[in-house]
Amino acid sequence: MEKAIPEVTLNDGTMLPVTGLGTYGLWGNAGANAVSSGINAGYRLIDTAYNYENEGAVGEGIKRSGISREELWITSKLPGRYHTYDKALVAIQESLYRSKLDYLDLYVIHWPLPNQNQYVEAWQALIDAKKWGLVRSIGVSNFLPEHLERIIGETGVTPSLNQVELHPFFIQEEQRQAHEKHNIQTQSWSPLARAADILSNETIRKIAGNHNKSIAQIVLRWHYQIGSVSIPRSTSPQRQRENLEIFDFALSEAEMAEIAELSRPDGRLNSQDPATYEEF
């Protein structure tokens, strides 16, 4: 039996595993197999999105795993083209039909798209979807502090989580402080940045040697210790298992500081600044 992954309690009282499986680019039969192997490796949090076009593969992977639905935490995300209230509700229903699930554990707005100025309306749709039992918890993704302040101020409902780009080359200190202010859980997308950049980094390589761990394990442990939920993507059953083996050691304060020093202001992987970036 796999060791249980630690959990955090969100501001709405629901429990979330501290690490999960990312599924971007996992499609079709191979994608379903990757999701199934991840669940059987011990993952209980599975992260997908409407725009990944693989909610069906994720649902099939859940079915193949043989693990009870109640043991899993499934996340999906609302695309930008469905930010109006009515379209958002239809998109959530479509996510459920695609994945063949009766409910989603978490649904988030994928990007704020402030130039379109509809994210408050989209947030209201998520609030109602939760009231009606379509989703258990609602959050956002890529929302800057000013976007968070606005939806909280206009609806009175605080997101349980904000999924943001976060890795050793872009540690998002101010963003994480804004989350702490509102008791919003930080979640990291692209937690391992670009594999080539991480694998060739001498600082992280040295720390990995100190602990006899892989570079990926060091970075995922770093996410855990800063209090962020990570969602690394892997199709390899061996790497999936390795990415979960981060709870039997700890990084020192000095090592944490060394990793933090790798951050840079322009550290975003694809220059996707939520203040201007649009994805529909």
C-alpha positions in Angstrom: 0.0 0.0 0.0 1.3 3.4 -1.0 2.1 5.9 1.8 -0.5 8.6 2.1 0.5 12.0 0.7 0.1 14.8 3.3 -2.8 17.2 2.9 -3.5 20.9 3.5 -6.8 22.3 4.6 -8.2 24.9 2.2 -10.1 28.0 3.4 -13.4 26.3 2.7 -12.6 23.3 4.8 -11.8 20.8 2.0 -8.6 18.8 2.1 -6.0 18.9 -0.7 -3.0 16.6 -1.3 0.3 18.6 -1.2 1.4 17.3 -4.6 -0.5 16.1 -7.6 -0.1 14.9 -11.2 -0.1 17.5 -14.0 -1.7 16.2 -17.3 -0.9 18.9 -19.9 -0.2 17.1 -23.2 -1.5 13.7 -22.0 -4.0 12.6 -24.6 -5.8 9.5 -25.8 -4.9 6.0 -24.8 -1.3 6.9 -23.7 -2.7 9.8 -21.6 -5.3 7.6 -19.9 -2.5 5.1 -19.1 -0.3 7.8 -17.7 -3.1 9.0 -15.4 -3.9 5.5 -14.3 -0.2 4.7 -13.5 0.1 8.0 -11.6 -2.9 7.1 -9.5 -1.5 3.6 -8.8 1.8 5.2 -7.9 0.0 7.1 -5.2 -1.2 10.4 -6.7 -4.6 11.4 -5.5 -4.7 14.9 -7.0 -5.1 15.0 -10.8 -4.9 18.4 -12.6 -6.5 18.9 -16.0 -8.2 21.8 -17.9 -10.9 22.3 -20.5 -8.2 23.7 -22.9 -5.9 20.7 -22.4 -8.5 18.8 -24.4 -7.9 15.6 -22.3 -10.6 15.6 -19.7 -11.9 12.4 -21.4 -8.5 10.8 -21.1 -8.3 11.8 -17.5 -11.7 10.3 -16.8 -10.7 7.1 -18.5 -7.5 7.0 -16.5 -9.5 7.3 -13.3 -11.7 4.4 -14.4 -8.7 2.2 -15.4 -6.9 2.8 -12.1 -9.6 1.0 -10.1 -9.3 3.6 -7.3 -12.5 4.8 -5.7 -13.6 8.2 -7.0 -14.0 9.4 -3.4 -10.3 9.0 -2.8 -9.4 11.3 -5.7 -9.2 15.1 -6.1 -9.8 16.2 -9.7 -9.2 19.7 -10.9 -10.2 21.4 -14.1 -10.2 24.9 -15.5 -12.5 27.3 -17.3 -11.2 28.6 -20.6 -11.2 32.3 -21.5 -13.8 32.0 -24.2 -16.4 31.0 -21.6 -16.1 33.8 -19.1 -19.7 35.0 -19.4 -21.9 33.6 -16.7 -24.1 31.3 -18.9 -21.2 30.0 -20.9 -19.2 29.3 -17.8 -21.9 27.1 -16.3 -22.2 25.2 -19.6 -18.4 24.7 -19.7 -18.4 23.2 -16.2 -21.2 20.8 -17.2 -19.2 19.9 -20.3 -16.1 19.2 -18.2 -18.2 16.8 -16.2 -19.6 15.0 -19.2 -16.2 14.7 -20.9 -14.6 13.2 -17.8 -17.7 11.1 -16.9 -17.6 12.4 -13.4 -20.6 13.5 -11.2 -18.6 16.4 -9.7 -15.2 18.1 -9.8 -13.3 18.6 -6.6 -11.9 21.9 -7.8 -12.7 24.2 -10.7 -10.7 27.3 -11.4 -10.7 30.2 -13.8 -7.7 29.4 -16.0 -6.6 33.0 -16.8 -8.1 36.4 -15.7 -8.0 38.1 -19.1 -8.3 41.5 -17.6 -8.6 43.2 -21.0 -11.8 41.3 -21.5 -13.1 42.3 -18.1 -15.4 39.4 -17.5 -13.5 37.4 -14.8 -15.9 38.7 -12.0 -18.8 37.3 -14.0 -17.0 34.0 -14.5 -16.2 33.9 -10.7 -19.9 34.3 -9.9 -20.7 31.3 -12.1 -18.2 29.2 -10.2 -19.8 30.4 -6.9 -23.2 29.2 -8.1 -21.7 25.9 -9.5 -20.4 25.1 -6.0 -23.8 25.9 -4.4 -25.4 23.5 -6.9 -23.0 20.7 -6.1 -21.2 20.6 -9.5 -17.9 21.3 -7.8 -16.7 21.0 -4.2 -14.2 23.9 -4.2 -13.6 26.9 -6.4 -10.4 28.8 -7.2 -8.5 30.7 -9.8 -5.3 30.4 -11.8 -2.8 33.1 -12.8 -4.7 35.8 -10.9 -2.5 38.8 -9.8 -3.1 40.4 -6.4 -5.3 43.1 -7.9 -7.5 40.5 -9.6 -7.9 38.6 -6.3 -8.8 41.8 -4.5 -11.5 42.6 -7.0 -13.3 39.3 -7.1 -13.3 39.1 -3.3 -14.5 42.7 -3.0 -17.3 42.3 -5.5 -18.6 38.9 -4.5 -17.6 38.4 -0.9 -16.2 34.9 -1.8 -12.5 34.2 -1.5 -10.9 31.6 -3.8 -9.6 28.5 -2.0 -6.5 28.3 -4.3 -4.6 30.2 -6.9 -2.5 28.2 -9.3 0.4 30.3 -10.6 3.7 29.8 -12.4 6.2 29.0 -9.6 9.6 27.4 -9.8 13.1 28.1 -8.5 13.7 30.6 -11.3 10.5 32.6 -10.5 9.6 32.3 -6.8 6.8 34.8 -6.7 7.4 36.1 -3.2 4.9 39.1 -3.4 2.3 36.9 -5.1 2.6 34.3 -2.3 2.3 37.1 0.3 -1.0 38.2 -1.2 -2.2 34.6 -0.9 -1.3 34.4 2.7 -3.1 37.7 3.4 -6.4 36.1 2.2 -5.7 32.5 3.3 -5.5 31.3 -0.3 -3.5 28.2 -1.0 -0.7 28.6 -3.5 -0.3 26.0 -6.2 2.6 25.7 -8.6 2.3 25.1 -12.3 5.5 24.1 -14.2 7.0 23.4 -10.8 10.2 21.9 -12.4 10.5 24.9 -14.9 12.2 23.7 -18.1 13.8 20.3 -17.5 17.0 21.2 -19.3 17.5 24.3 -17.2 16.8 22.6 -13.9 18.9 19.5 -14.7 21.9 21.6 -15.6 21.7 23.9 -12.6 24.8 23.4 -10.5 23.2 24.8 -7.3 20.4 22.3 -7.3 22.7 19.5 -8.5 24.9 20.1 -5.5 22.0 20.0 -3.1 20.7 16.8 -4.7 24.1 15.2 -4.1 23.9 16.3 -0.4 20.7 14.3 0.1 21.2 11.5 -2.4 18.1 12.6 -4.2 17.2 13.5 -7.8 17.2 17.1 -8.9 13.4 16.8 -9.4 13.0 15.5 -5.9 14.9 18.5 -4.5 12.8 21.0 -6.4 9.5 19.4 -5.4 10.7 19.3 -1.8 11.4 23.0 -2.1 7.8 23.6 -3.2 6.5 21.6 -0.3 8.6 23.5 2.2 7.5 26.9 1.0 3.9 25.7 1.4 3.0 25.4 -2.3 1.1 22.4 -3.8 3.0 21.2 -6.9 1.6 19.4 -9.9 4.6 17.9 -11.8 3.8 16.1 -15.1 5.4 12.8 -15.9 4.4 9.8 -18.1 7.0 7.5 -16.7 5.8 5.2 -13.8 9.3 5.3 -12.3 9.5 9.1 -12.3 5.9 9.4 -11.1 6.9 7.3 -8.0 10.1 9.2 -7.5 8.3 12.5 -7.6 6.3 11.4 -4.6 9.4 10.4 -2.6 10.0 13.8 -1.1 8.7 13.3 2.4 11.6 11.4 4.0 14.1 14.3 4.0 14.2 18.1 4.5 16.1 20.9 3.0 18.0 23.2 5.4 17.4 26.9 5.7 20.6 27.5 3.9 19.7 25.2 1.0 16.2 26.9 0.8 18.0 30.2 0.6 20.4 29.0 -2.1 17.4 27.9 -4.2 15.6 31.2 -3.7 18.6 33.1 -5.0 18.1 31.5 -8.4 15.0 33.5 -8.9 15.0 36.4 -11.4 12.4 39.1 -12.3 12.1 37.8 -15.9 11.9 34.2 -14.8 8.6 33.4 -16.5 9.1 30.5 -18.9 7.0 32.0 -21.8 6.5 35.6 -20.7 2.9 34.9 -19.8 2.2 37.9 -17.7 -1.4 37.7 -16.4 -1.8 41.5 -16.6 -1.7 41.2 -20.4 -1.6 37.5 -21.5 -4.8 36.2 -23.1 -5.7 32.6 -23.8 -9.1 31.6 -25.0 
